[in-house]
């Protein structure tokens, strides 16, 4: 089974809806989102400072960071507060 068989074709306006909904999620708790992005940037920057292994680790961990942001977005969309602990 190829990935192409699972794709949905949606109207172009769905992209605008996606951006508007993302902005609404951000506006609920902008401080938490900015803190999350800052921590992500800091971790990637620190990883890249480690010679040879750091950039490799940052690249390998990128999917985990991406999934983390998707899970956080889903929690925020469900109405749960974003808490940095």
Backbone bond lengths (Angstrom), bond angles and torsions (degrees), N, CA, C in turn:
res aa  C-N    CA-C-N  psi(-1)  N-CA   C-N-CA  omega(-1)  CA-C   N-CA-C  phi
1 X - - - 1.445 - - 1.524 108.08 -
2 X 1.292 115.92 127.56 1.459 119.39 -179.76 1.526 110.38 -91.52
3 X 1.305 115.51 160.66 1.459 121.50 179.41 1.522 110.49 -63.27
4 X 1.327 117.43 -32.94 1.455 121.95 -176.73 1.523 112.06 -61.19
5 X 1.325 118.89 -26.01 1.456 120.46 -179.32 1.524 111.95 -73.14
6 X 1.325 118.36 -16.72 1.453 121.86 -178.86 1.524 113.13 -98.27
7 X 1.310 117.37 -0.51 1.458 119.95 -176.94 1.518 110.10 -78.53
8 X 1.336 115.32 143.32 1.457 120.94 175.12 1.514 108.83 -106.61
9 X 1.295 116.34 140.41 1.457 121.08 174.68 1.524 106.80 -97.04
10 X 1.306 115.88 122.37 1.461 121.54 -178.24 1.526 108.66 -123.39
11 X 1.320 116.91 160.41 1.464 119.36 177.97 1.534 110.87 -63.72
12 X 1.311 115.52 155.63 1.467 120.57 -178.82 1.523 111.52 -61.41
13 X 1.326 117.68 -31.47 1.473 119.97 -178.87 1.528 112.04 -64.96
14 X 1.338 116.94 -16.97 1.462 119.63 177.96 1.525 110.88 -61.55
15 X 1.333 117.19 -31.52 1.465 120.48 176.44 1.514 111.66 -63.00
16 X 1.325 116.37 -42.00 1.463 120.19 177.07 1.525 110.50 -65.14
17 X 1.328 117.23 -41.66 1.472 120.42 177.50 1.520 110.94 -60.73
18 X 1.323 116.15 -38.92 1.455 121.24 179.47 1.533 110.55 -62.10
19 X 1.331 116.07 -44.39 1.469 120.19 178.82 1.521 111.56 -66.01
20 X 1.331 117.27 -42.02 1.475 121.04 179.68 1.525 110.11 -63.69
21 X 1.325 117.47 -44.27 1.467 119.87 178.52 1.525 111.91 -64.59
22 X 1.324 117.10 -38.11 1.462 120.44 176.34 1.517 111.97 -63.23
23 X 1.328 115.82 -40.32 1.470 119.83 178.10 1.525 110.57 -64.30
24 X 1.325 117.26 -39.25 1.482 120.77 177.61 1.520 110.91 -62.13
25 X 1.332 116.80 -42.71 1.464 119.79 177.23 1.521 110.85 -61.43
26 X 1.326 116.36 -42.30 1.460 120.64 179.71 1.523 110.89 -63.67
27 X 1.333 117.75 -42.05 1.467 121.10 -175.87 1.522 112.75 -66.22
28 X 1.332 118.00 -24.72 1.472 120.30 179.05 1.518 111.78 -64.81
29 X 1.320 117.20 -43.48 1.467 122.12 -178.15 1.529 110.01 -142.90
30 X 1.336 116.74 70.30 1.476 118.05 -176.40 1.523 113.02 -63.68
31 X 1.319 117.50 -34.82 1.463 119.86 -179.72 1.521 112.48 -61.88
32 X 1.316 116.08 -41.74 1.468 120.36 179.79 1.524 110.50 -65.64
33 X 1.341 117.07 -43.42 1.466 119.70 179.27 1.518 111.48 -64.29
34 X 1.330 116.53 -42.55 1.469 119.25 179.07 1.521 110.84 -64.62
35 X 1.330 116.84 -38.49 1.461 120.30 177.88 1.530 110.76 -64.98
36 X 1.333 116.92 -41.74 1.462 119.96 178.42 1.521 111.85 -61.67
37 X 1.313 116.44 -43.82 1.469 120.10 179.21 1.529 110.24 -66.03
38 X 1.334 116.98 -40.28 1.464 120.34 179.32 1.528 110.73 -63.04
39 X 1.325 117.26 -42.27 1.466 120.66 178.47 1.527 110.12 -64.85
40 X 1.327 116.74 -41.45 1.463 120.32 177.68 1.526 110.47 -60.32
41 X 1.332 116.72 -49.24 1.467 120.11 179.39 1.523 111.24 -60.28
42 X 1.328 116.72 -41.44 1.461 120.68 179.43 1.529 110.80 -62.41
43 X 1.337 116.92 -45.91 1.468 119.75 179.63 1.527 111.95 -61.66
44 X 1.321 116.58 -44.24 1.468 119.91 -179.81 1.527 110.16 -65.63
45 X 1.326 116.75 -40.75 1.465 120.15 178.83 1.522 110.93 -62.86
46 X 1.334 116.60 -45.34 1.462 120.14 179.41 1.524 111.43 -64.68
47 X 1.327 116.60 -41.06 1.468 119.26 177.44 1.523 111.19 -61.17
48 X 1.311 116.85 -40.98 1.460 120.50 -178.13 1.528 112.82 -70.23
49 X 1.316 117.77 -14.28 1.462 121.09 176.81 1.534 111.91 -77.15
50 X 1.323 116.55 -19.86 1.464 120.24 178.59 1.527 107.71 -80.13
51 X 1.291 115.61 119.73 1.471 120.85 -175.00 1.528 111.09 -61.49
52 X 1.298 116.19 134.98 1.464 127.53 175.75 1.534 113.20 66.99
53 X 1.315 117.69 -60.65 1.470 120.22 -175.07 1.527 112.01 -75.17
54 X 1.321 117.65 -29.16 1.462 121.00 -176.32 1.520 113.99 -62.52
55 X 1.338 118.04 -54.04 1.467 118.46 177.89 1.529 112.74 -60.54
56 X 1.317 116.77 -35.10 1.461 119.95 176.92 1.522 110.24 -64.93
57 X 1.326 116.61 -45.11 1.468 120.55 179.09 1.523 110.96 -63.14
58 X 1.332 117.11 -41.10 1.463 120.15 178.91 1.521 110.75 -62.10
59 X 1.318 116.45 -40.04 1.461 120.76 179.11 1.525 111.41 -67.92
60 X 1.314 116.69 -42.55 1.463 121.07 -179.32 1.535 110.66 -67.48
61 X 1.323 117.05 -35.67 1.469 121.00 -178.18 1.526 113.54 -82.30
62 X 1.317 118.36 -10.65 1.461 120.92 -178.47 1.528 113.40 -54.16
63 X 1.333 120.34 -44.44 1.468 118.90 177.39 1.535 112.60 -61.28
64 X 1.320 117.20 -37.79 1.468 119.79 178.71 1.523 110.64 -64.80
65 X 1.336 117.10 -41.87 1.459 120.43 177.05 1.522 110.68 -63.08
66 X 1.321 117.03 -41.09 1.461 121.27 -179.42 1.527 110.97 -64.44
67 X 1.325 116.68 -45.03 1.468 120.38 178.92 1.527 110.12 -64.41
68 X 1.315 117.38 -36.18 1.460 120.02 177.21 1.522 111.29 -60.88
69 X 1.326 117.12 -44.31 1.464 120.03 177.99 1.531 111.11 -65.32
70 X 1.333 117.64 -36.18 1.466 119.94 177.19 1.528 111.13 -65.87
71 X 1.337 117.37 -41.09 1.463 120.56 177.45 1.525 111.71 -65.59
72 X 1.309 116.38 -40.56 1.465 120.41 177.64 1.522 109.69 -63.44
73 X 1.324 117.44 -41.10 1.465 121.29 177.96 1.521 111.06 -63.10
74 X 1.324 117.32 -41.82 1.461 120.83 178.79 1.525 111.02 -63.72
75 X 1.326 117.00 -40.47 1.467 120.52 177.56 1.530 110.57 -63.95
76 X 1.327 116.27 -42.40 1.461 120.37 178.85 1.529 110.88 -65.10
77 X 1.322 117.10 -39.88 1.468 121.10 178.81 1.522 111.38 -66.26
78 X 1.336 116.84 -29.40 1.462 121.39 177.90 1.527 112.03 -77.23
79 X 1.325 116.70 -3.54 1.460 120.60 178.08 1.510 115.24 96.11
80 X 1.314 117.37 2.35 1.474 120.66 178.81 1.520 109.74 -79.51
81 X 1.323 115.89 143.11 1.465 120.56 178.94 1.511 110.59 -75.07
82 X 1.330 114.86 145.15 1.459 120.14 175.29 1.514 107.82 -89.21
83 X 1.301 115.53 119.18 1.455 120.67 179.96 1.518 109.01 -120.21
84 X 1.313 115.89 131.41 1.458 121.94 176.04 1.524 106.29 -95.23
85 X 1.337 116.04 113.60 1.478 118.43 -179.21 1.503 110.04 -122.95
